[in-house]
Amino acid sequence: MAQDSKRTVLQPLHDVKIHQDKELGRGRWLSLHEIAFTSPNGQEQRWECCRRIPQGQPSNGSGRHDFDAVDIIPVIKNAAGQATHIVLVVQYRPPVGCFAIEFPSGLVDPGESAEQAALRELLEETGFSSKISSSSVSGPTKERLKVVQKSAPVAYEPGLTGSCTCVVVVEIEMEEHELFGPNALDRPNQPDEDEWSLQVLTVDFTPGP
C-alpha cells in the first residue's frame, strides 16, 4: 500500500511541435491567432488564442517578453513592522461588463524590469511613491517603500492567451493617520485615458478583537 501511494499520476510529457501560427485578426492591443500543432499520436490539432501586440521592442532579445505585465500587492506596514492594510483598486472592466476589485497592475514598458514597472504603475494608479512625505511627519523625506518579493512569470489564462505577469510584493511604511488624515496621498490628477473609472481601495486587515 505504501509503495502504491508513491506512484505518480502523470503520464510522460511529450514534445509538441507547433508548425503554424496564423494571425486571424488584429486590433489596437490584441491579435487573434490560430495555432496548428501535432499531438503525440500524430493527429493535427488547431487552437485559437489571443496575444498582446508588443508596444516597442522586447527586453530580452529573444523575440518576445518572458512577461508583459505586473500585478502589485502593496502591503502597508506601520513603524513597528506590523502589516495593517492592503491597497486594491476598483475599476470598470468592459469584458465582464462590471466594476472589478483588483490589485494594481499594468503593462511593462520596453526595457523595464518587473520591479521598475511595479513602482511606476503603483505611483500612476495609487499615488504611492518610492519617497513618501507628509507634513504630519517631522524630518526629511525618507525611503519608506520597497520591493520585497517578485514571482517568476505566471500565465493569466493559458487556454486563452500566452500573456504572463510577474507578481510583485511592495511594502510601504505608513501610519494610519497618514493614510486617512488631511494630508493623505491622492492619485495623480491626470490618469491615463483607460483609467477613468479607477478608484483606490485601502483595506484594513489587522486581526479583530
Secondary structure, 3 states (H helix, E strand, C coil): CCCHHHCCCCCCCCCCEEEEEEEEEECCCEEEEEEEEECCCCCEEEEEEEEECCCCCCCCCCCCCCCCEEEEEEEEECCCCCEEEEEEEEEEECCCCEEEEECCEEECCCCCCHHHHHHHHHHHHHCCCCEECCCCCCCCCEECEEEEEECCCEECCCCCECCEEEEEEEEEECCHHHHHCCCCCCCCCCCCHHHCCCEEEEEECCCCC
